Amino acid sequence: MPRQAGFGRWRDADPRITESERIKVLTKPRAVPKPEPRAKTKRRRDRARANLAASMRVIVWVRDKARCRVCGVSVWPPSSVSSENPRNGHVHHLRGRNVAPENRYNPDAAVLLCQKCHRAVHDGRITLEGIEREALR
């Protein structure tokens, strides 16, 4: 059967298929939905992760009553004052997020620290061994 101009599929060129059947076949919904664009999927995944992280931080702040677990000073959320204020609170993961990815959003594996103590922990001047055992029971 010769191919008709403008028709690429056999069902388009088959004279036995009526026009109404051809329209049904061509407009039929796909059995498998078309995948979303990667950018849209990535944005949705990033938003979900941000929501999980924010929820975890709120739980830690409430649990620790907005006080540093090392020195006991009352702390503020970092966005409420300048970033260099020593009273800024930081949620610190007891084990690094890349070392223990299963604890990334686990509030039991994190503590609230003031900026001064948080910096001292990362510099190695303070260890959180006692707090770690207490928090991860």
N, C-alpha and C positions, 0 to 999 in steps of 0.2 A: 504494500500500500504506500503510495507516495505521501511524503510529509507535506502538510499544508503550511503555508507561510504564517509565522507568528505562533505556531503551536509547537511546544517542545515535548509534551508528554503524550504517551500513546492514548490515554483516555481523552485527551483533547482532540486528537485526530481521528478517533474511531467513529465511523458513521453510525454504528449501532447505538451509541449513547446519545440520549436526547439532551436538549439544552437544559431542561430542569434537572436531570440527573447529573449533568456536568457541573452545574452551579452547586448542587448539594455536595458533590465530592470536593470541589475546590474550596468551599466555605466551611467544611466540616471542622469542628474544633480538633486540635491535636490531641492525641492520646497522652502524650507526655508534654507538659507545659514547657514553654520556652524558658530557658534559664534567665535569671535577672542579670543585668550588666554587673560586672565585677565591682565597679565603683559603688554602686548602690548596695550590694551585699557587704562590701567592706565598711561602708558608713554605718549600716545597721549593726554589724558585729562590733565596731568600735563604740557605738552608742551603748550597746548592751554591756560591754566591758566597763565603760565609764560609770554606768549605773551600778554595777556590782561593786566597783571600787569605792564609789561614793557611799553606798549603803554600809560597806565594811568600815569605812572611816567614821561614820556616824555612830555605829555600834560601839566602836572602840572609845570614842569621845564620851559617850554616855556611860559606858562601863567604868571608865577611869575617872569619871566626874570632873573632866576638864582639868586634871592635875597631872603633873609630870610624875611618872612612876619611880624615878630615881630620887629627885630632890623634893618633890611634893609641892612645887610652886604652881600656882594657878596659871593656866595658859589660855591663849586666845587662838581662834582659827587664823591661819596664816593670811587669809585674804582681808582680815579686818584691820590690820595695821601694816606698817612697812615691813618688807621682807627681812630686814636685818634686826628686828626687835628680838631680844633674847627671850621674851615671853611668848613668842610664837610657838604653837604646838605642832608637833610632827608625829604622824603615825609611823612607827618603826617596825619593820618585819624582823622577828627574832632570827629567822633563817632567811637568807636572801631569796628573792622571788625567783631568780634563775636557778638557785640551788634546790629549792623545794617548791616547784611550781604548783603543787597541789594545795599549798597554803597561801597562795597569792591573794585569795579573797576570804580567807579564814580569819575572823576577828580574834580567835583564841591564840593565833600565832603572831599577834601584833600588840604593841604597847604604845602608849602615848608618852612622848618625851618633849621637854622644852627644847628650844633651839640649841642652847648651850650644852645640854646633856647629849642631844642627838649628835652634835658635832664631835663631842668627846668619845662617844661610842664608835663613830666611824674613824676617828683618829687612833683608836686603840687605848685611850686613857681610862676608859670605863668598860667593864664587862657586865653583861646582863645574865649571868649564869643562874643566879637565884631566882630572878624574875622569870627566866625562861622555863625553869623547872616548875615553878608555880603556875605559869600561864598554860603550859602544855600538858597538864595532868589529864 
